[in-house]
Structure formats: structure tokens, C-alpha cells
Amino acid sequence: MPTVVVKLGSSIVADEAGELRTDVLEALCDEVAARHAAGDNVVLVTSGAIARGMRLMELPMRPSSMEELQAASAVGQGKLYRSYDELLQARGVPSAQVLLTFFDMSARTHYLNARHTLQTLLRWRVLPVINENDTTTTDEISFGDNDFLAAQVAILIGADRLVLLTDTGGLYSADPRRDPGAQRVGEVRSLDELEGYDIGLSSSPLGSGGMRSKVVAAEMATAAGIPVTITSGVEREAVGAALAGAPSGTLFHPQEGRVSSFKLWLKYAKPTQGRLVVDEGAERALRERGTSLLPVGVVDVEGEFEAGDAVEVRCDGRAVGKGIVNYSAAELRRIKGMKTDAVRDVLPRATEEAVHRDYFVLE
């Protein structure tokens, strides 16, 4: 059965005063219930906890301090989920609240555990309503209004579609609120097509995202073979069409050369702890032959990290890729530039690769 992940930004969930857009959420839940009845699996990724908390606490503007953002989220999160639960329950759709943190995405064991939990809920025909647990984490505030999370969830569960609902009709050649001549883009087959577009960072007063974060989310998901639709969340027909896989807003086609979910997790979710600078020979081997990175190709080690951490690989100021390193920073400083036999004289139990090709992804 098809699985669709639907993400709602703060501007869809609440108006500028922080009041829930009940009519919008009711229309969405009608469409979700229809897909559920047709046999589809639906996962909702929602923003809006901070906006809801702001309204309940009568705050005049979005807080700037982390403590106040987290406190506003703590006030709003439970009430926000209760609204979803009541609307879905009234339509015969059982739901479950799932709160995730950046650590759940960045630690591989937690990542797999989250996958198993979501898969179980879907097998039970329970609709997950997911949000960042932003009362306890600081990382989520920079995630782009949960666009990153929605793409990660879609990749995590192997969704068939990702739908990003926004307060515009899709991706435009420029910000339509600033440029009356902006044209809506119907479909994107290659991300190279976006080079001439003015995709800014503007967002609603209550949100933290913008169109750029949605494009990055589309890049992530389409690299995993998942088509992405960016469309209006306030137009019922647009929402219904997108959930059904019909034309709506802007469609991002899956990219050729599908990347494994592990390498997508590595590229987008696992944080880097340091940097390896390599020579041009090592760069060519990584880019053109897909080989592993050996200590002999490492010319500098920056930062402090342990074996198993992710590191950025660069050459002459250029980003080459990202990989999981087999040595600590201290060990690599001892063996950088050495051939394998020499490495084993220094570290008798050393592995051959500094970064194995199976745990490396190009930039």
C-alpha cells in the first residue's frame, strides 16, 4: 500500500496571531481520512507547537531566546497534538504522537529504532503525528520548520511520496510576495534547473523555514527515489490532489542514480566532528574510482574526533565528501601520509582504510 508523508508548516497550522486554522486542519484531516480509507498509509509531520504556545501564553512576537522557544513549545505541543487526535478520531483514524530529536536522526541505532516504531504503527494502521521534541533539543530550531525532519522521515520509512504543504502554491521563480512577475514552476526533473531561480530564505512570522529549506528537503528525498510535491496547504483541492499523487503545485521527480538510505543518513543527518584534508590524488580516487581513503592520502587533520565519528573530507578548499572515520584524530595525526606497511608499524592493529568507501558519500 502506498505511504505518503505530509508536512505542515507553522503558517498552515496557525494564522499570524497563533490561532489554529481549524478549517484548514479539518479539510486536511478529511483528505487524510479518505486516503486512509482507500488503504494508503499517511504520516503527518507538523510544525506549530511554538506558534500554539505563543498564542496560549499571549506572547506578542516569536521569542528569540532558546529558553523561551522551548517553553512556548512545551505549552503548545500537547494542545496541538490533541487537536489532530480529535479531528482524526472523529473521522475514524487512530493516531499516535511521535516526538523526535536530531539525536534520533543522527545516531544510527536510534535512527533504526525510530524506523521500527513507525513501521509498527503503520502496520497497526495508526497514523503517526510527528514533531520535533523541541522542548529538550536545541538543534531543531535550525532545521527549517521541520522540512529536514519530513525528508528524513520519508527516507527512514521508504515513503512513496513526500508532500510539503506551504502557504504558496508551490515553487516560484522568485518570491511571489515580492515579485509580481514570479512564475510557478510546474515540475523539476533536475536540481540544475533551479540555478536561475531566486529561492530566498523568507518565511512566515511564526515559522523558521522558507522555500529554500523545502528545496533542500526535496533534494534529500528525491536522491532516495522519492517524488516530492510542494503545494498549497490552504487549498483543499491542491491538498487532495497531492495526497493522491495527482498533479499539484510543484513536482520534484526522483533523481537518477538512487543513493542508499544509509548514505543519505550519513550525508544529511550525521553531524561532522572534524575535517580531513587530502591530496589531489586521493581526491581523484574518491571522485572517479570510488575507492576508500587511505592514510597515505591525508595531508592534514583538523578538529578532535573519535573512530566512528563523521568527518568532512576536503582538498585545496573544495568539499569532497563526508565519511565515517576508522581512526581518532590523534591516531590520524600520527599516521597521515604513511603507506599501509608503515601505518602498521605505528599502529599494529590498524585497518587499511582511514575511511572505507562503503561509509563515504561525495558532496
Beta strands, then each sheet from edge to edge (+ up, - down):
strand 1: 3-8
strand 2: 41-46
strand 3: 95-100
strand 4: 127-132
strand 5: 161-166
strand 6: 187-188
strand 7: 228-232
strand 8: 250-252
strand 9: 272-278
strand 10: 298-303
strand 11: 310-315
strand 12: 318-325
strand 13: 355-362
sheet 1: 3+ 4+ 2+ 1+ 5+ 7+ 8- 6-
sheet 2: 10+ 9- 11- 12+ 13-
end
